[in-house]
């Protein structure tokens, strides 16, 4: 099997997939990238990602490329060079004008299949605002597995949308400006996968047409659309050339609205920078004591 590609395009795709590749996995194929059908794909079993790579299409042929070794090889090859990918007899070769390497490969049927997905709800949101809010509440989720729903970031699909994170002692809630036609349905995304999704969003280039005819100032404040497709047990997120599938946590999230006070007897207004500086000044003593800052 032979597959001609471009060094820069393949390198970008492998770098984009890097957050999804597990350092250790019970399935060796999860540390490989599947090339073919115009895509480069990675699957950690909890999350699967597909990146459009039009050159990776040659009569339906596919091959598995060891991610780490291939990316290390391509880092220092001029991006303008073409790279040939040749798979044969359990090996895969990367060949450029100036260098080549032979790597161990696996059978394609050993790669975990990409998830089958039937969306029940679909909508487009402001990806920057959504991920900023989800990352803001993620530190308040639980790390212990005795209550799995609390290890998730809860996304309420409504007008407007809300995201929440809680660990049984703390609660953080953010309300978004935009809405989603979900009728108040709640989606529980694992907090660690939210972090990976945020990395992919940051690394993925915006669609070329988004920047056409815009000034630098307009590009800075422009919104990047993100399509959400919600299924029974999974969430599919599409932006630019990237498609992401996430496994959702099943269960009923606590009704945090009941826990939020409707009024306050006392209010204090302060400058965030001043309070932060004051707390950091004394927190060293708090760590050595009871951990309380008053």
N, C-alpha and C positions, 0 to 999 in steps of 0.2 A: 504494500500500500504506500502511495506517495501523496503528499499533501503540501503544495507550495503556499507559503505564508510570508508575511512581512515581519521583520524583526520587531519594529516599533509596536505594531499592532498586537502581536503575540505577547510581547513583554508587558504592555499595558493591561492586557486581559489577565495574565498571570498575577500581576501585582494587585489588581482589583480583587481577585479571588483569594488572595493571601489570608484575609481575616477569617475565611470560612474553613480553611484547611486545618484540621486538628493536629497538634504536635504529636499526640499519641492517640491511637484509636484501636479498638478491638478488630476493626475491619481495615486491612491494609489498603484496600482500594480507595478509602476515603482520603488518603494522602496523594491521590492522583487526580489529574484533571482530564475530563473526557473531551476530546476534540472531534468535531464532526457536525454535520447538518447545519453548518453556518453558525455554530456556537462553541463556546468554551464553558464547561460546566463543572461545578464542584458540589459535593454532597457530604455533609457531616452527620447525616441521619436525623439531626434535629433541625437543620437548616440546609436548604439547597439553593444554589445561585446559578443563573445562566447569564452569560454575557454574549451579545451578538458579535460574531466574528465571521463576516461574510466569506472570507477567503478559506475558512475551514470547512469547505463543502466540496466533495469530489465523489459524485456518484453514490452517495449514501454511505461512504466508508467512514469508519471511526477508529480512533486509537486512544490509548491511555498514556498520559505523559506524567512522569513523576514531578510533582510541582516544585519542590524545593530545589532539586538538582537542575531542572530546566531553567528556573528563574535565575539561579546563581550563574549559570552559563551565559544567559542572554544579557545580563546587566552591563557587560563591557563590550558587547558587539555593536558596531554602528547601526543605529536604527534604520538607516536607509537601505540596508542590505536585505535581500530576500533570504528566507530560511526555508529549507526543505525539510519536511517531517516524513521519515520513512520508517514504517513498522514492519518487522519481519522476524519470525522465529523467536518470539518472546523478547525482542529488543526493539527500541525505538531510537532512531538517529536524528539529530538536529545538525543540519549542514548549511553553513554560510560560505561566503567567498573566502573568509579569512580563518575560519575555525570550524571544527565539527566535534561532536561528542556522541558516544553510544551509551544508552541508559537501559536499565532493566524496565520492562513493561509487563503488563498483566493482560489477561483476556478481557475483552470489553464486557462480556456478560457477567464478569465479577464486580462491575461497578454498580453501586446501589441505584435502582431506577429512580428517575425524577418523579416527584409525587403526582398522582392523579388528583385532579382538583375540579370540583364543581362549585363555582361561586354562587352564593345565595344573595349577596349584597355587593354592589359596585358603586364607587364614587371617586371623585378627584378632590384632593386636599392640597393645602400648602405644605410641602414636605419640610421646608425649613422650620416652620412654626411647630408642626407636629413633633418632629424629632427633638427640637429644643425643649419642648414641654416634657416629652417622655424621658429624656435624659435628666431633666431637673428633678423628677420624682423617683427615678430609679434607685438613688442611694437610700431611700427610705423603705425599700422592700426588704423582706426577710431573707436570711441566708439559710436558716434551718429548714429542713424538708418535712417537718412534722405537720405543717399546714401549707401544702403546695400552692394554694391560690395566693398566699401572701408573698410568694417569691416572684410574682408576676406584676407587671405594670398593667393596670386596668384602664382600658380605653372605652369610654362610653360614646357610642355612635348616636348622636342626637344633634339638635339645633339649640345651642352650640355644643361642640364636643368637649368632653372633659377627660383628663388623664389623672390617675391617682396611684399612689404607692403607699403601702402601710406594712408594718411589721408586728402589729399588736400593741405597740407602745407609742409609735409616732405615725402621723398621717400627713401626707402632702398631696395637695390637689391643685391642678392648674386648669383653667378654663380657656379654651381656644376661641379665636375670633370666628373661625369658619365652622361650618356644620357638615354633617354627613347624614344622608337619608337612611338611618338605621333604626328609628323608632325607639331609641334608648337601649338597644342591645349592647351588651358588654363583651369585650374581647380581652382575654387574658394572655398577654405576650410575655414569655420568660424574660426577666430583666437582663440576663446575660446576652440573650439574642438581640434585645433592643440595642445593646452596646455595639454588637457586630453590625447591625443594620445601620446605625449611625456612622460607623466607619466606612461602610460601603457607600453611603450617601455622600460623605465627604470626599471620597476618592473618585467617585464617578464623575466624569465631565458632563456638564449640562448639554442638552441637545444643541447642535450648531445653530438651528433656526432661532433659538431663544435669544441669541446675542446679535442677530442681524439688525443693522440699522439703529442700534442703541448706543448711547453715550456710556462712558465709564460709570457715571453717577447712576444712570438708569439700571445698569447691570448689577450694581451693588445692592439696590433696593428691590430689584425684580424678584418675583416669587417663582420658585421652581415647583411645577406640578408633580404630584405623586398619586398614582392610581392605587386604591385599596380594593382588593377583592376578598370578601369574607366568606369562608366556607364553614362547614359544621365543626371541623377540628383543625383547620388551618387558615392561614392568612397569606395571600399573595400580594406582593408589593411590586409595582412596575414603575421605573423611572429611567428615561433615556434608553440606553442599550442594555439595561440591567433588569432582570426579573428575579425576585427573591420569594422563596416559600418558607414560612415559619410554622412549626408545630405550636399549637396553642395549648394552654393548660386548661383542663376541664374542671368545672366546679362552680360554685356560687360564691361570688365575691361579697364580702360584708357590705351592708348598706351604710356606707360611710356618711351619707347625708344626715342620718340620725345622730351621728356623733359630733357633728359640727354645731357649735353654739350659734344661736340666732341673734344674740346681743351680748354686749360687753359692758361691765360696770366701769372699767377704766381703760383709757387709751393713752398711748405714748407715741409720739412722733419723733424720729431721730434720723440722723444721717447714717446710711449703711456703712460708709467707710469708717466713721468714727467708732461705731459700735463694734465693727469687726476688729479694728485695731485694739480696742480696749479688751475684748475677749481674748484675743491672741496674746496679749501681754500677761494675762493671769492664768491662762489655761495650763501652763506648765505646772503650776502649783496644784491645780485641780486634778491633774493626772496622778500626782503623787498622793493625793488625798482621796476624797470620795467621788471625784469626777464631776462635782457640781460647781458651776459658776453662778454666783448670785449678783 
